[in-house]
């Protein structure tokens, strides 16, 4: 059979299977606070793409703290924008984007319960009631580190728990095919142990040891002539969504979209994991028809490492206002970064100098989970900035041959000593 006929057969098979399947989605913004505007804007933009592309609202589960649109610092109260317009009118992506889980209910535990269809575990909330015939799209946007991503309440989501949940879903025939897009720093670490044979395809904004990047940041944060004072989007997320806005996704495969996004996301290394055979499927299966809101190609925009966005925002706020209050807030942000630097370099210094070499296999991630939980218990947890030091958990697990007990003891000693000096 010729290559052309094989391609036609694949498209026909996908089209038939798509008409027989139901499409579901779980969209998650895992942060709060106006400085994290971009995360909730990203997820509401994804919601608009799915709804415009033919998804049924009852088949979408949306998790968002939902505080940013109503923040006192938002010049457009109740609205969110994911792309600057200069003096032009913006597209409000918050319209109709009403979360199923909001505020303190946006937790890692509820997210995992949603995926597993565990309504009791989700405290009676909406969950996926899917079967072997259904397709699922998951989009998660937030801060991350090595083996972890953040939630506004209830603790971190660990790579070990995410992988266990996804394999459980497969074992229990909860889906036919699942695609997972993750926007977070070091997001590649979250799928390091994802099995390649459970019909899951994942792409991430970054590899396992680099940050992701925000975009449409000050000074390019202007909507209808109004400076927003924050980053409007994340680079990887904006790139896949603006592609979906401008493209008929029945004719674009996930692989083609991945390559487009990878080429446009020049500040980090976009990755793919899992069953790459699924990447040959039309993106429309997971994202809807697409092509509903064509946009012009992105021009240069301020792109800032996610680790530096709070400092960048504080700097521009002072630059624009020249007020003493904003100057002191900028200095405070810088001082808090310095304190985090001191704390985590002190922890690393409790062990002899060594090259940072570790493998993100299952035993290392299990060990690292215990260390991350110790940081939460004894050090007050990670900040958006200090997550850059989350690699230390995996590093020390590798260096000590998985001596989680010893590392946890060191974390407790260093953090308690640091608190006494503070």
TIKE-973060 format. One record per residue (C-alpha): residue number from 0; residue in one letter; y, x, z. Coordinates in pm, whole numbers, plus 50000, padded with zeros to 5 digits. Layout:
% residues N
SITE num residuo     v     u     w
SITE NUM       a     Y     X     Z
...
END
This chain:
% residues 422
SITE num residuo     v     u     w
SITE   0       x 50000 50000 50000
SITE   1       x 50338 50142 49902
SITE   2       x 50613 50224 50153
SITE   3       x 50831 49940 50020
SITE   4       x 50556 49680 50065
SITE   5       x 50482 49811 50415
SITE   6       x 50848 49769 50505
SITE   7       x 50850 49412 50372
SITE   8       x 50535 49332 50569
SITE   9       x 50687 49472 50888
SITE  10       x 51004 49266 50849
SITE  11       x 50805 48952 50770
SITE  12       x 50575 49006 51068
SITE  13       x 50872 49060 51298
SITE  14       x 51044 48747 51166
SITE  15       x 50735 48530 51224
SITE  16       x 50674 48668 51572
SITE  17       x 51041 48621 51657
SITE  18       x 51036 48253 51570
SITE  19       x 50733 48203 51798
SITE  20       x 50887 48388 52095
SITE  21       x 51157 48293 52339
SITE  22       x 51434 48545 52405
SITE  23       x 51547 48626 52759
SITE  24       x 51801 48868 52902
SITE  25       x 51900 49016 53236
SITE  26       x 52253 49161 53247
SITE  27       x 52366 49360 53551
SITE  28       x 52697 49513 53658
SITE  29       x 52608 49707 53971
SITE  30       x 52952 49791 54113
SITE  31       x 53267 49636 54253
SITE  32       x 53634 49729 54290
SITE  33       x 53910 49739 54029
SITE  34       x 53849 50108 53957
SITE  35       x 53508 49993 53823
SITE  36       x 53664 49732 53593
SITE  37       x 53473 49873 53298
SITE  38       x 53129 49781 53433
SITE  39       x 53198 49410 53471
SITE  40       x 53384 49407 53138
SITE  41       x 53086 49575 52969
SITE  42       x 52839 49320 53101
SITE  43       x 53057 49022 53014
SITE  44       x 53095 49164 52663
SITE  45       x 52715 49187 52638
SITE  46       x 52696 48826 52755
SITE  47       x 52934 48718 52475
SITE  48       x 52723 48902 52216
SITE  49       x 52405 48727 52327
SITE  50       x 52564 48383 52347
SITE  51       x 52734 48424 52011
SITE  52       x 52407 48549 51866
SITE  53       x 52203 48243 51954
SITE  54       x 52068 48300 52306
SITE  55       x 52032 47997 52531
SITE  56       x 52243 48023 52847
SITE  57       x 51950 47922 53064
SITE  58       x 51759 48224 52932
SITE  59       x 52023 48472 53051
SITE  60       x 52040 48594 53409
SITE  61       x 52374 48753 53491
SITE  62       x 52439 48967 53798
SITE  63       x 52797 49075 53870
SITE  64       x 53002 49108 54188
SITE  65       x 53271 48921 53993
SITE  66       x 53567 49051 54191
SITE  67       x 53749 49249 53924
SITE  68       x 53884 48958 53718
SITE  69       x 54039 48816 54035
SITE  70       x 54165 49143 54181
SITE  71       x 54533 49153 54274
SITE  72       x 54571 49461 54053
SITE  73       x 54456 49278 53741
SITE  74       x 54761 49191 53526
SITE  75       x 54558 48914 53357
SITE  76       x 54418 48721 53649
SITE  77       x 54076 48573 53578
SITE  78       x 54032 48763 53252
SITE  79       x 53852 49082 53143
SITE  80       x 53898 49293 52830
SITE  81       x 53662 49556 52693
SITE  82       x 53885 49699 52419
SITE  83       x 54258 49782 52413
SITE  84       x 54487 49604 52171
SITE  85       x 54820 49781 52213
SITE  86       x 55072 49503 52156
SITE  87       x 54812 49264 52010
SITE  88       x 54636 48980 52190
SITE  89       x 54312 49083 52361
SITE  90       x 53972 48915 52358
SITE  91       x 53888 48780 52703
SITE  92       x 53518 48857 52757
SITE  93       x 53519 48695 53103
SITE  94       x 53551 48346 52954
SITE  95       x 53228 48158 53033
SITE  96       x 53071 48472 53184
SITE  97       x 52982 48312 53516
SITE  98       x 52730 48513 53722
SITE  99       x 52405 48371 53851
SITE 100       x 52419 48634 54127
SITE 101       x 52757 48743 54261
SITE 102       x 52912 48919 54559
SITE 103       x 52660 49032 54821
SITE 104       x 52370 48888 54621
SITE 105       x 52399 49166 54362
SITE 106       x 52132 49393 54511
SITE 107       x 51850 49612 54391
SITE 108       x 51598 49392 54571
SITE 109       x 51721 49079 54394
SITE 110       x 51728 49259 54058
SITE 111       x 51364 49365 54091
SITE 112       x 51266 49016 54208
SITE 113       x 51443 48866 53905
SITE 114       x 51243 49089 53670
SITE 115       x 50911 49008 53839
SITE 116       x 50979 48635 53846
SITE 117       x 50965 48640 54226
SITE 118       x 51190 48351 54327
SITE 119       x 51106 48390 54695
SITE 120       x 51200 48758 54680
SITE 121       x 51525 48656 54511
SITE 122       x 51604 48417 54797
SITE 123       x 51560 48112 54577
SITE 124       x 51780 48242 54296
SITE 125       x 51721 48226 53923
SITE 126       x 51441 48455 53800
SITE 127       x 51259 48529 53476
SITE 128       x 50988 48269 53413
SITE 129       x 50847 48451 53114
SITE 130       x 50502 48489 52958
SITE 131       x 50318 48721 52723
SITE 132       x 50487 48552 52425
SITE 133       x 50846 48628 52530
SITE 134       x 51092 48908 52453
SITE 135       x 51326 49045 52720
SITE 136       x 51650 49242 52693
SITE 137       x 51779 49417 53007
SITE 138       x 52125 49574 53022
SITE 139       x 52225 49760 53338
SITE 140       x 52570 49915 53385
SITE 141       x 52683 50111 53691
SITE 142       x 52698 50449 53864
SITE 143       x 52389 50665 53886
SITE 144       x 52238 50995 53987
SITE 145       x 51909 51178 53953
SITE 146       x 51643 50914 54016
SITE 147       x 51889 50650 54139
SITE 148       x 52140 50389 54027
SITE 149       x 52382 50211 54257
SITE 150       x 52438 49852 54364
SITE 151       x 52740 49724 54558
SITE 152       x 52522 49604 54848
SITE 153       x 52171 49650 54982
SITE 154       x 52105 50013 54892
SITE 155       x 52015 50210 54582
SITE 156       x 51768 50131 54308
SITE 157       x 51518 50418 54280
SITE 158       x 51342 50526 53962
SITE 159       x 51004 50491 54134
SITE 160       x 51070 50125 54218
SITE 161       x 51202 50043 53871
SITE 162       x 50898 50198 53701
SITE 163       x 50662 50019 53939
SITE 164       x 50831 49686 53865
SITE 165       x 50818 49735 53488
SITE 166       x 50449 49831 53496
SITE 167       x 50377 49529 53718
SITE 168       x 50551 49303 53468
SITE 169       x 50330 49442 53193
SITE 170       x 50014 49406 53399
SITE 171       x 50102 49044 53477
SITE 172       x 50177 48961 53111
SITE 173       x 50544 48883 53178
SITE 174       x 50661 48975 52827
SITE 175       x 50562 49060 52474
SITE 176       x 50829 49327 52420
SITE 177       x 51108 49450 52646
SITE 178       x 51413 49656 52558
SITE 179       x 51624 49817 52832
SITE 180       x 51974 49963 52779
SITE 181       x 52109 50158 53079
SITE 182       x 52464 50285 53127
SITE 183       x 52486 50528 53421
SITE 184       x 52523 50895 53498
SITE 185       x 52190 51081 53480
SITE 186       x 52039 50755 53353
SITE 187       x 51773 50946 53163
SITE 188       x 51611 51024 53499
SITE 189       x 51539 50654 53558
SITE 190       x 51280 50644 53279
SITE 191       x 51127 50989 53321
SITE 192       x 50788 50841 53415
SITE 193       x 50800 50524 53203
SITE 194       x 50458 50484 53038
SITE 195       x 50474 50490 52657
SITE 196       x 50212 50218 52611
SITE 197       x 50350 49911 52792
SITE 198       x 50566 49770 52509
SITE 199       x 50896 49881 52662
SITE 200       x 51168 50064 52472
SITE 201       x 51462 50208 52669
SITE 202       x 51779 50391 52577
SITE 203       x 52022 50554 52817
SITE 204       x 52384 50668 52812
SITE 205       x 52299 51019 52930
SITE 206       x 52011 51254 52989
SITE 207       x 51873 51332 53336
SITE 208       x 52133 51590 53438
SITE 209       x 52473 51487 53301
SITE 210       x 52732 51216 53362
SITE 211       x 52806 50923 53137
SITE 212       x 53164 50866 53025
SITE 213       x 53422 50592 53046
SITE 214       x 53646 50506 52755
SITE 215       x 53967 50317 52683
SITE 216       x 54107 50487 52993
SITE 217       x 54475 50550 53072
SITE 218       x 54689 50606 52871
SITE 219       x 54483 50402 52620
SITE 220       x 54437 50103 52852
SITE 221       x 54697 49868 52704
SITE 222       x 54638 49496 52642
SITE 223       x 54923 49297 52480
SITE 224       x 55169 49565 52584
SITE 225       x 55048 49567 52946
SITE 226       x 54901 49879 53108
SITE 227       x 54579 49781 53284
SITE 228       x 54558 50081 53519
SITE 229       x 54184 50138 53471
SITE 230       x 53920 50222 53211
SITE 231       x 53828 49918 53004
SITE 232       x 53478 50026 52899
SITE 233       x 53201 50282 52904
SITE 234       x 53147 50497 52598
SITE 235       x 52776 50430 52533
SITE 236       x 52809 50060 52614
SITE 237       x 53119 50008 52400
SITE 238       x 52947 50188 52112
SITE 239       x 52635 49970 52108
SITE 240       x 52832 49650 52162
SITE 241       x 53096 49719 51898
SITE 242       x 52808 49796 51662
SITE 243       x 52652 49459 51751
SITE 244       x 52988 49284 51706
SITE 245       x 53024 49425 51356
SITE 246       x 52668 49423 51222
SITE 247       x 52418 49159 51114
SITE 248       x 52143 49267 51351
SITE 249       x 51864 49095 51156
SITE 250       x 51908 49386 50915
SITE 251       x 51955 49668 51165
SITE 252       x 51665 49809 51364
SITE 253       x 51688 49929 51721
SITE 254       x 51628 50279 51585
SITE 255       x 51926 50253 51351
SITE 256       x 52145 50125 51633
SITE 257       x 52024 50408 51856
SITE 258       x 52123 50664 51594
SITE 259       x 52464 50504 51542
SITE 260       x 52530 50502 51917
SITE 261       x 52400 50856 51962
SITE 262       x 52632 50985 51691
SITE 263       x 52934 50806 51836
SITE 264       x 52864 50900 52198
SITE 265       x 52972 51262 52174
SITE 266       x 53037 51331 52542
SITE 267       x 52679 51283 52663
SITE 268       x 52331 51288 52515
SITE 269       x 52202 50936 52449
SITE 270       x 51825 50924 52507
SITE 271       x 51531 50699 52419
SITE 272       x 51209 50643 52614
SITE 273       x 50889 50443 52612
SITE 274       x 50727 50281 52311
SITE 275       x 50931 50408 52019
SITE 276       x 50735 50184 51780
SITE 277       x 50950 49902 51911
SITE 278       x 51255 50080 51775
SITE 279       x 51147 49970 51427
SITE 280       x 51212 49607 51520
SITE 281       x 51535 49428 51426
SITE 282       x 51792 49454 51703
SITE 283       x 51848 49079 51662
SITE 284       x 51527 49010 51855
SITE 285       x 51692 49141 52172
SITE 286       x 52066 49107 52111
SITE 287       x 52107 48802 51890
SITE 288       x 52239 48777 51535
SITE 289       x 52536 49010 51574
SITE 290       x 52832 49036 51342
SITE 291       x 53027 48765 51526
SITE 292       x 53341 48970 51606
SITE 293       x 53384 49259 51362
SITE 294       x 53612 49535 51489
SITE 295       x 53778 49831 51326
SITE 296       x 53612 50170 51385
SITE 297       x 53721 50324 51713
SITE 298       x 54014 50558 51696
SITE 299       x 54048 50841 51946
SITE 300       x 54066 50707 52298
SITE 301       x 54086 50873 52638
SITE 302       x 53727 50939 52740
SITE 303       x 53674 51047 53099
SITE 304       x 53362 51157 53287
SITE 305       x 53256 50874 53515
SITE 306       x 53268 51116 53809
SITE 307       x 53640 51176 53748
SITE 308       x 53758 50824 53672
SITE 309       x 53882 50738 54024
SITE 310       x 54090 51057 54029
SITE 311       x 54212 50996 53675
SITE 312       x 54317 50640 53759
SITE 313       x 54495 50753 54076
SITE 314       x 54679 51025 53882
SITE 315       x 54801 50785 53613
SITE 316       x 54902 50527 53869
SITE 317       x 55128 50787 54033
SITE 318       x 55249 50914 53695
SITE 319       x 55353 50565 53593
SITE 320       x 55511 50461 53923
SITE 321       x 55640 50790 54074
SITE 322       x 55599 50628 54414
SITE 323       x 55518 50828 54727
SITE 324       x 55246 50581 54817
SITE 325       x 55064 50638 54488
SITE 326       x 55111 51014 54524
SITE 327       x 54945 51010 54866
SITE 328       x 54660 50798 54728
SITE 329       x 54606 51057 54456
SITE 330       x 54600 51337 54713
SITE 331       x 54358 51138 54933
SITE 332       x 54121 51092 54640
SITE 333       x 54128 51468 54575
SITE 334       x 54068 51543 54944
SITE 335       x 53769 51309 54958
SITE 336       x 53616 51492 54664
SITE 337       x 53665 51822 54843
SITE 338       x 53494 51684 55154
SITE 339       x 53196 51574 54946
SITE 340       x 53180 51919 54786
SITE 341       x 53171 52081 55129
SITE 342       x 52905 51848 55268
SITE 343       x 52656 51882 54986
SITE 344       x 52704 52254 54930
SITE 345       x 52639 52294 55304
SITE 346       x 52313 52105 55263
SITE 347       x 52207 52322 54972
SITE 348       x 52300 52634 55171
SITE 349       x 52041 52552 55438
SITE 350       x 51781 52686 55192
SITE 351       x 51771 53033 55035
SITE 352       x 51950 53074 54702
SITE 353       x 51726 52971 54413
SITE 354       x 51736 52858 54053
SITE 355       x 51757 52482 54020
SITE 356       x 51427 52407 53847
SITE 357       x 51236 52085 53898
SITE 358       x 51026 51841 53702
SITE 359       x 51098 51470 53726
SITE 360       x 50736 51367 53769
SITE 361       x 50616 51088 53997
SITE 362       x 50555 51306 54308
SITE 363       x 50903 51461 54280
SITE 364       x 51069 51123 54243
SITE 365       x 50879 50986 54545
SITE 366       x 50994 51284 54750
SITE 367       x 51351 51251 54620
SITE 368       x 51357 50883 54717
SITE 369       x 51300 50979 55080
SITE 370       x 51582 51232 55063
SITE 371       x 51822 50981 54903
SITE 372       x 51740 50732 55178
SITE 373       x 51818 51002 55435
SITE 374       x 52156 51065 55272
SITE 375       x 52223 50693 55303
SITE 376       x 52112 50684 55667
SITE 377       x 52278 51002 55799
SITE 378       x 52561 51082 55558
SITE 379       x 52705 50739 55484
SITE 380       x 52549 50731 55138
SITE 381       x 52681 50862 54809
SITE 382       x 53024 50792 54668
SITE 383       x 53077 50750 54295
SITE 384       x 53184 51115 54289
SITE 385       x 52926 51265 54527
SITE 386       x 52639 51121 54322
SITE 387       x 52688 51438 54116
SITE 388       x 52500 51609 54400
SITE 389       x 52204 51371 54388
SITE 390       x 52014 51637 54192
SITE 391       x 51981 51830 54520
SITE 392       x 51711 51587 54634
SITE 393       x 51486 51662 54337
SITE 394       x 51582 52030 54345
SITE 395       x 51479 52077 54707
SITE 396       x 51164 51871 54657
SITE 397       x 51066 52111 54381
SITE 398       x 51166 52421 54576
SITE 399       x 50979 52320 54893
SITE 400       x 50668 52187 54720
SITE 401       x 50753 51826 54812
SITE 402       x 50838 51887 55179
SITE 403       x 51027 51559 55218
SITE 404       x 51001 51568 55599
SITE 405       x 51168 51909 55617
SITE 406       x 51442 51815 55373
SITE 407       x 51517 51489 55556
SITE 408       x 51548 51689 55879
SITE 409       x 51796 51924 55710
SITE 410       x 51998 51628 55579
SITE 411       x 52017 51478 55927
SITE 412       x 52124 51806 56084
SITE 413       x 52391 51886 55825
SITE 414       x 52541 51537 55815
SITE 415       x 52552 51492 56190
SITE 416       x 52714 51833 56227
SITE 417       x 52965 51748 55955
SITE 418       x 53056 51422 56129
SITE 419       x 53126 51609 56453
SITE 420       x 53365 51843 56276
SITE 421       x 53542 51561 56093
END
